[in-house]
Amino acid sequence: MATIISSKSNQFRCVGRILYSQILHRSRSTTLSPPSPSPRHLHSSNLPLHQLVGPQGYGNGYLVLCQRFLSSTAAGNANQESSSSNSSAKDNSDQGKESGESNQKADAGKPVRGGPVSWLSFLLLVATGAGLIYYYDREKKRHIEEINNASKAVKEGPSAGKAAIGGPFNLINHDGKRVTEKDFLGNWTLIYFGFTHCPDICPDELQKLAAAVDKIKKKSGIEIVPVFISVDPERDTVEQVREYVKEFHPKLIGLTGSSDEIKNVARAYRVYYMKTTEEDSDYLVDHSIVMYLMGPDMQFVKFFGKNNDVDSLTDGIIKEVKKYRK
């Protein structure tokens, strides 16, 4: 047995030497060898070993075997890697699908709940609340100012517009002469409507008017023409009006006229008046208690009500005159 093994080993050593010499000889040779079968052909060929070796000898056969072994090994590795990558991609896809389905199931099973309030949301809430409070306070102050302005406007008597108050008239003065609105052009005029038989209101208003005219003259040098127009044409004759105006101011001009003439001028100045009767007494006339300030063009400027005292009437007229001159 040992002899056989030794013999075989010697044979393999001889074959190895021959193959080695053949490899060295072919590498040094300049002649071209015929093309050898491709690795793919060798891999798929079922030819026996001695046919694969061919007439070139065992050296060429050894090389062919090595090439076949290397190509089959590389192809196997490539196929293994391809199958491995495909299986990996499939596994990842399956895992992704399973993960998505599990997440959907988990989300479907969870109740929808709001997250905790962030600092940004809290700051926005505080800013919104502060803005609402500021807006409410501002609107409240504006509303209070509007009420105050409205009260002040009612007290001072704001202008109702030039076209709404005033207009042409034709009356008789306390000297018995016919006058119209044109006779007062170029002067500031303060007109009051009343009647000579008025027990208290008319005398008080005429005294206030006279005092304001003198005070305006003294304070600012502005000349104001005071005018009294009767709303009781049945009793207020020229003589009656003349005696009446002398009691208040030397420059006070009294005007009267017929019932139609008084009605027209009262309508032009939006003055209300109506006779009233009382038991065991003569009739009285209920009328508007207003003073009308007319400009040098006899256009309406402003009216002043009963609530104005001498000082407020004086300051109000001076203010309007200065505003007009600007």
NORWOFEN-V254272 format. One record per residue. N is the residue number from 1. RES is the residue in one letter. SS is DSSP state (@ for helix, = for strand, . for the rest). PHI is phi in degrees with one decimal (999 if undefined). OMEGA is omega in whole degrees, -180 to 180 (999 if undefined). Layout:
n=N res=RES ss=SS phi=PHI omega=OMEGA
n=N res=RES ss=SS phi=PHI omega=OMEGA
This chain:
n=1 res=M ss=. phi=999 omega=179
n=2 res=A ss=@ phi=-66.8 omega=179
n=3 res=T ss=@ phi=-66.4 omega=180
n=4 res=I ss=@ phi=-62.4 omega=-179
n=5 res=I ss=@ phi=-63.6 omega=179
n=6 res=S ss=@ phi=-65.1 omega=179
n=7 res=S ss=@ phi=-64.7 omega=-180
n=8 res=K ss=@ phi=-64.4 omega=179
n=9 res=S ss=@ phi=-65.5 omega=177
n=10 res=N ss=@ phi=-65.4 omega=179
n=11 res=Q ss=@ phi=-62.6 omega=179
n=12 res=F ss=@ phi=-63.4 omega=178
n=13 res=R ss=@ phi=-67.9 omega=178
n=14 res=C ss=@ phi=-65.4 omega=178
n=15 res=V ss=@ phi=-60.1 omega=179
n=16 res=G ss=@ phi=-62.8 omega=179
n=17 res=R ss=@ phi=-63.1 omega=-180
n=18 res=I ss=@ phi=-59.9 omega=-180
n=19 res=L ss=@ phi=-61.7 omega=180
n=20 res=Y ss=@ phi=-64.6 omega=178
n=21 res=S ss=@ phi=-65.4 omega=179
n=22 res=Q ss=@ phi=-63.5 omega=180
n=23 res=I ss=@ phi=-65.3 omega=178
n=24 res=L ss=@ phi=-65.9 omega=-179
n=25 res=H ss=@ phi=-65.1 omega=-178
n=26 res=R ss=@ phi=-70.7 omega=179
n=27 res=S ss=@ phi=-70.6 omega=-179
n=28 res=R ss=@ phi=-91.3 omega=-176
n=29 res=S ss=. phi=-73.4 omega=179
n=30 res=T ss=. phi=-99.4 omega=179
n=31 res=T ss=. phi=-76.8 omega=179
n=32 res=L ss=. phi=-86.2 omega=176
n=33 res=S ss=. phi=-91.9 omega=178
n=34 res=P ss=. phi=-63.6 omega=-178
n=35 res=P ss=. phi=-60.9 omega=179
n=36 res=S ss=. phi=-91.0 omega=179
n=37 res=P ss=. phi=-61.3 omega=-180
n=38 res=S ss=. phi=-68.2 omega=179
n=39 res=P ss=@ phi=-56.3 omega=-179
n=40 res=R ss=@ phi=-66.7 omega=179
n=41 res=H ss=@ phi=-66.7 omega=179
n=42 res=L ss=@ phi=-64.8 omega=-178
n=43 res=H ss=@ phi=-65.8 omega=-177
n=44 res=S ss=@ phi=-92.8 omega=-177
n=45 res=S ss=. phi=-78.7 omega=178
n=46 res=N ss=. phi=-110.7 omega=-178
n=47 res=L ss=. phi=-68.6 omega=177
n=48 res=P ss=. phi=-71.4 omega=-173
n=49 res=L ss=@ phi=-63.3 omega=-176
n=50 res=H ss=@ phi=-70.9 omega=176
n=51 res=Q ss=@ phi=-75.2 omega=177
n=52 res=L ss=@ phi=-65.7 omega=-180
n=53 res=V ss=@ phi=-69.5 omega=174
n=54 res=G ss=@ phi=74.8 omega=-175
n=55 res=P ss=@ phi=-73.8 omega=-179
n=56 res=Q ss=@ phi=-73.8 omega=179
n=57 res=G ss=. phi=101.8 omega=-177
n=58 res=Y ss=@ phi=-71.4 omega=178
n=59 res=G ss=@ phi=-64.9 omega=178
n=60 res=N ss=@ phi=-64.5 omega=178
n=61 res=G ss=@ phi=-62.2 omega=178
n=62 res=Y ss=@ phi=-64.2 omega=178
n=63 res=L ss=@ phi=-64.1 omega=179
n=64 res=V ss=@ phi=-61.4 omega=178
n=65 res=L ss=@ phi=-61.3 omega=179
n=66 res=C ss=@ phi=-62.7 omega=179
n=67 res=Q ss=@ phi=-61.9 omega=179
n=68 res=R ss=@ phi=-61.4 omega=-180
n=69 res=F ss=@ phi=-63.1 omega=-179
n=70 res=L ss=@ phi=-66.8 omega=-180
n=71 res=S ss=@ phi=-66.3 omega=179
n=72 res=S ss=@ phi=-66.2 omega=179
n=73 res=T ss=@ phi=-66.5 omega=179
n=74 res=A ss=@ phi=-64.3 omega=179
n=75 res=A ss=@ phi=-63.3 omega=179
n=76 res=G ss=@ phi=-64.5 omega=179
n=77 res=N ss=@ phi=-63.9 omega=180
n=78 res=A ss=@ phi=-63.6 omega=179
n=79 res=N ss=@ phi=-63.2 omega=180
n=80 res=Q ss=@ phi=-64.0 omega=180
n=81 res=E ss=@ phi=-66.3 omega=180
n=82 res=S ss=@ phi=-62.8 omega=179
n=83 res=S ss=@ phi=-64.7 omega=180
n=84 res=S ss=@ phi=-65.8 omega=180
n=85 res=S ss=@ phi=-66.2 omega=179
n=86 res=N ss=@ phi=-63.2 omega=180
n=87 res=S ss=@ phi=-65.2 omega=179
n=88 res=S ss=@ phi=-65.5 omega=178
n=89 res=A ss=@ phi=-62.8 omega=179
n=90 res=K ss=@ phi=-63.8 omega=179
n=91 res=D ss=@ phi=-62.0 omega=179
n=92 res=N ss=@ phi=-63.6 omega=180
n=93 res=S ss=@ phi=-64.4 omega=179
n=94 res=D ss=@ phi=-63.4 omega=179
n=95 res=Q ss=@ phi=-64.9 omega=178
n=96 res=G ss=@ phi=-62.9 omega=179
n=97 res=K ss=@ phi=-62.2 omega=180
n=98 res=E ss=@ phi=-63.0 omega=179
n=99 res=S ss=@ phi=-64.6 omega=178
n=100 res=G ss=@ phi=-62.1 omega=180
n=101 res=E ss=@ phi=-64.0 omega=-179
n=102 res=S ss=@ phi=-67.3 omega=178
n=103 res=N ss=@ phi=-64.5 omega=179
n=104 res=Q ss=@ phi=-61.8 omega=178
n=105 res=K ss=@ phi=-63.4 omega=180
n=106 res=A ss=@ phi=-65.0 omega=179
n=107 res=D ss=@ phi=-66.0 omega=180
n=108 res=A ss=@ phi=-66.5 omega=-178
n=109 res=G ss=@ phi=-81.6 omega=-178
n=110 res=K ss=. phi=-85.0 omega=173
n=111 res=P ss=. phi=-74.9 omega=180
n=112 res=V ss=. phi=-75.3 omega=-179
n=113 res=R ss=. phi=-131.6 omega=178
n=114 res=G ss=. phi=-74.1 omega=179
n=115 res=G ss=. phi=-74.4 omega=179
n=116 res=P ss=. phi=-67.8 omega=-179
n=117 res=V ss=. phi=-68.7 omega=180
n=118 res=S ss=. phi=-82.8 omega=178
n=119 res=W ss=@ phi=-64.4 omega=179
n=120 res=L ss=@ phi=-63.8 omega=178
n=121 res=S ss=@ phi=-63.5 omega=179
n=122 res=F ss=@ phi=-64.4 omega=179
n=123 res=L ss=@ phi=-65.4 omega=177
n=124 res=L ss=@ phi=-62.9 omega=178
n=125 res=L ss=@ phi=-63.4 omega=179
n=126 res=V ss=@ phi=-64.6 omega=180
n=127 res=A ss=@ phi=-64.1 omega=179
n=128 res=T ss=@ phi=-64.2 omega=178
n=129 res=G ss=@ phi=-62.6 omega=178
n=130 res=A ss=@ phi=-64.6 omega=178
n=131 res=G ss=@ phi=-63.9 omega=179
n=132 res=L ss=@ phi=-64.4 omega=179
n=133 res=I ss=@ phi=-64.0 omega=178
n=134 res=Y ss=@ phi=-61.7 omega=180
n=135 res=Y ss=@ phi=-62.8 omega=180
n=136 res=Y ss=@ phi=-63.9 omega=179
n=137 res=D ss=@ phi=-63.6 omega=-180
n=138 res=R ss=@ phi=-65.4 omega=179
n=139 res=E ss=@ phi=-66.0 omega=179
n=140 res=K ss=@ phi=-65.0 omega=178
n=141 res=K ss=@ phi=-64.0 omega=179
n=142 res=R ss=@ phi=-63.1 omega=179
n=143 res=H ss=@ phi=-65.1 omega=179
n=144 res=I ss=@ phi=-64.5 omega=178
n=145 res=E ss=@ phi=-63.6 omega=178
n=146 res=E ss=@ phi=-63.1 omega=179
n=147 res=I ss=@ phi=-64.9 omega=179
n=148 res=N ss=@ phi=-64.1 omega=179
n=149 res=N ss=@ phi=-65.0 omega=178
n=150 res=A ss=@ phi=-65.8 omega=178
n=151 res=S ss=@ phi=-64.7 omega=180
n=152 res=K ss=@ phi=-67.1 omega=180
n=153 res=A ss=@ phi=-65.6 omega=178
n=154 res=V ss=@ phi=-66.3 omega=-179
n=155 res=K ss=@ phi=-68.9 omega=-176
n=156 res=E ss=@ phi=-85.0 omega=180
n=157 res=G ss=. phi=78.6 omega=-179
n=158 res=P ss=. phi=-68.1 omega=-180
n=159 res=S ss=. phi=-68.2 omega=177
n=160 res=A ss=. phi=-96.2 omega=180
n=161 res=G ss=. phi=110.1 omega=-177
n=162 res=K ss=. phi=-66.2 omega=-177
n=163 res=A ss=. phi=-77.2 omega=-175
n=164 res=A ss=. phi=-88.4 omega=-175
n=165 res=I ss=. phi=-124.9 omega=179
n=166 res=G ss=. phi=98.7 omega=-180
n=167 res=G ss=. phi=159.4 omega=-178
n=168 res=P ss=. phi=-69.9 omega=175
n=169 res=F ss=. phi=-148.9 omega=179
n=170 res=N ss== phi=-142.5 omega=-174
n=171 res=L ss== phi=-132.9 omega=180
n=172 res=I ss== phi=-116.1 omega=179
n=173 res=N ss== phi=-83.1 omega=-175
n=174 res=H ss=. phi=-70.1 omega=173
n=175 res=D ss=. phi=-96.4 omega=178
n=176 res=G ss=. phi=84.8 omega=-179
n=177 res=K ss=. phi=-103.1 omega=176
n=178 res=R ss== phi=-75.2 omega=179
n=179 res=V ss== phi=-134.8 omega=174
n=180 res=T ss== phi=-127.3 omega=179
n=181 res=E ss=@ phi=-64.6 omega=-179
n=182 res=K ss=@ phi=-69.2 omega=179
n=183 res=D ss=@ phi=-70.1 omega=-179
n=184 res=F ss=@ phi=-106.5 omega=180
n=185 res=L ss=. phi=-63.5 omega=-180
n=186 res=G ss=. phi=91.3 omega=-179
n=187 res=N ss=. phi=-125.4 omega=170
n=188 res=W ss== phi=-80.4 omega=-173
n=189 res=T ss== phi=-123.1 omega=177
n=190 res=L ss== phi=-118.9 omega=-172
n=191 res=I ss== phi=-108.3 omega=176
n=192 res=Y ss== phi=-129.3 omega=178
n=193 res=F ss== phi=-102.6 omega=179
n=194 res=G ss== phi=-164.1 omega=177
n=195 res=F ss=. phi=-149.8 omega=-171
n=196 res=T ss=. phi=-71.3 omega=-179
n=197 res=H ss=. phi=-92.9 omega=179
n=198 res=C ss=. phi=-69.6 omega=-173
n=199 res=P ss=. phi=-73.3 omega=-173
n=200 res=D ss=. phi=-141.1 omega=-172
n=201 res=I ss=@ phi=-65.8 omega=-179
n=202 res=C ss=@ phi=-61.7 omega=178
n=203 res=P ss=@ phi=-59.6 omega=179
n=204 res=D ss=@ phi=-63.7 omega=-178
n=205 res=E ss=@ phi=-69.0 omega=179
n=206 res=L ss=@ phi=-69.4 omega=176
n=207 res=Q ss=@ phi=-65.1 omega=177
n=208 res=K ss=@ phi=-62.4 omega=179
n=209 res=L ss=@ phi=-61.3 omega=-179
n=210 res=A ss=@ phi=-64.1 omega=180
n=211 res=A ss=@ phi=-64.6 omega=180
n=212 res=A ss=@ phi=-67.3 omega=179
n=213 res=V ss=@ phi=-61.8 omega=179
n=214 res=D ss=@ phi=-66.2 omega=-178
n=215 res=K ss=@ phi=-70.2 omega=178
n=216 res=I ss=@ phi=-63.8 omega=179
n=217 res=K ss=@ phi=-62.0 omega=-178
n=218 res=K ss=@ phi=-71.0 omega=-173
n=219 res=K ss=@ phi=-82.5 omega=-174
n=220 res=S ss=@ phi=-130.0 omega=-178
n=221 res=G ss=. phi=76.6 omega=-179
n=222 res=I ss=. phi=-86.8 omega=177
n=223 res=E ss=. phi=-88.5 omega=178
n=224 res=I ss== phi=-118.4 omega=178
n=225 res=V ss== phi=-93.9 omega=178
n=226 res=P ss== phi=-85.0 omega=-177
n=227 res=V ss== phi=-133.5 omega=175
n=228 res=F ss== phi=-114.8 omega=179
n=229 res=I ss== phi=-116.9 omega=-178
n=230 res=S ss== phi=-78.8 omega=174
n=231 res=V ss=. phi=-110.7 omega=178
n=232 res=D ss=. phi=-128.0 omega=-174
n=233 res=P ss=. phi=-65.6 omega=-178
n=234 res=E ss=. phi=-69.6 omega=-177
n=235 res=R ss=. phi=-108.0 omega=-175
n=236 res=D ss=. phi=-87.1 omega=175
n=237 res=T ss=. phi=-80.4 omega=179
n=238 res=V ss=@ phi=-61.6 omega=-180
n=239 res=E ss=@ phi=-64.6 omega=179
n=240 res=Q ss=@ phi=-62.7 omega=180
n=241 res=V ss=@ phi=-68.4 omega=180
n=242 res=R ss=@ phi=-62.5 omega=179
n=243 res=E ss=@ phi=-66.6 omega=-176
n=244 res=Y ss=@ phi=-73.5 omega=-176
n=245 res=V ss=@ phi=-70.0 omega=179
n=246 res=K ss=. phi=-64.2 omega=-177
n=247 res=E ss=. phi=-75.7 omega=-174
n=248 res=F ss=. phi=-112.5 omega=-177
n=249 res=H ss=. phi=-159.5 omega=-178
n=250 res=P ss=. phi=-67.1 omega=-180
n=251 res=K ss=. phi=-96.6 omega=-179
n=252 res=L ss=. phi=-70.6 omega=-179
n=253 res=I ss== phi=-102.0 omega=178
n=254 res=G ss== phi=-99.7 omega=-180
n=255 res=L ss== phi=-127.6 omega=175
n=256 res=T ss== phi=-143.9 omega=-179
n=257 res=G ss=. phi=176.4 omega=179
n=258 res=S ss=. phi=-74.8 omega=-180
n=259 res=S ss=@ phi=-61.2 omega=179
n=260 res=D ss=@ phi=-67.9 omega=180
n=261 res=E ss=@ phi=-64.8 omega=177
n=262 res=I ss=@ phi=-66.8 omega=178
n=263 res=K ss=@ phi=-62.4 omega=-179
n=264 res=N ss=@ phi=-67.7 omega=-179
n=265 res=V ss=@ phi=-69.3 omega=178
n=266 res=A ss=@ phi=-66.1 omega=177
n=267 res=R ss=@ phi=-65.8 omega=-179
n=268 res=A ss=@ phi=-64.5 omega=-179
n=269 res=Y ss=. phi=-99.4 omega=177
n=270 res=R ss=. phi=56.4 omega=-180
n=271 res=V ss=. phi=-101.0 omega=176
n=272 res=Y ss=. phi=-95.4 omega=172
n=273 res=Y ss== phi=-154.0 omega=-179
n=274 res=M ss== phi=-162.1 omega=178
n=275 res=K ss== phi=-74.4 omega=177
n=276 res=T ss== phi=-128.5 omega=-179
n=277 res=T ss=. phi=-114.1 omega=175
n=278 res=E ss=. phi=-131.6 omega=180
n=279 res=E ss=. phi=-66.1 omega=176
n=280 res=D ss=. phi=57.3 omega=178
n=281 res=S ss=. phi=-153.5 omega=177
n=282 res=D ss=. phi=-76.9 omega=-176
n=283 res=Y ss=. phi=-75.8 omega=175
n=284 res=L ss== phi=-117.1 omega=179
n=285 res=V ss== phi=-121.4 omega=175
n=286 res=D ss== phi=-84.6 omega=-174
n=287 res=H ss== phi=-151.7 omega=177
n=288 res=S ss=. phi=-69.8 omega=-180
n=289 res=I ss=. phi=-108.3 omega=-173
n=290 res=V ss=. phi=-141.7 omega=172
n=291 res=M ss== phi=-112.1 omega=-177
n=292 res=Y ss== phi=-108.7 omega=175
n=293 res=L ss== phi=-93.0 omega=-180
n=294 res=M ss== phi=-111.9 omega=-179
n=295 res=G ss=. phi=-77.0 omega=180
n=296 res=P ss=. phi=-60.5 omega=176
n=297 res=D ss=. phi=-93.1 omega=-178
n=298 res=M ss=. phi=59.8 omega=173
n=299 res=Q ss=. phi=-98.9 omega=-178
n=300 res=F ss== phi=-63.0 omega=178
n=301 res=V ss== phi=-112.2 omega=-177
n=302 res=K ss== phi=-166.5 omega=174
n=303 res=F ss== phi=-119.1 omega=-178
n=304 res=F ss== phi=-125.8 omega=-178
n=305 res=G ss=. phi=-90.2 omega=-176
n=306 res=K ss=. phi=-66.9 omega=-177
n=307 res=N ss=. phi=-72.3 omega=180
n=308 res=N ss=. phi=-79.1 omega=174
n=309 res=D ss=. phi=-90.7 omega=-176
n=310 res=V ss=@ phi=-62.1 omega=-177
n=311 res=D ss=@ phi=-67.2 omega=-180
n=312 res=S ss=@ phi=-66.5 omega=176
n=313 res=L ss=@ phi=-66.1 omega=179
n=314 res=T ss=@ phi=-63.0 omega=-178
n=315 res=D ss=@ phi=-64.6 omega=180
n=316 res=G ss=@ phi=-64.8 omega=180
n=317 res=I ss=@ phi=-69.3 omega=178
n=318 res=I ss=@ phi=-60.5 omega=180
n=319 res=K ss=@ phi=-61.8 omega=-179
n=320 res=E ss=@ phi=-67.9 omega=180
n=321 res=V ss=@ phi=-66.7 omega=179
n=322 res=K ss=@ phi=-64.8 omega=178
n=323 res=K ss=@ phi=-63.6 omega=180
n=324 res=Y ss=@ phi=-64.8 omega=-178
n=325 res=R ss=@ phi=-71.5 omega=178
n=326 res=K ss=. phi=-72.5 omega=999
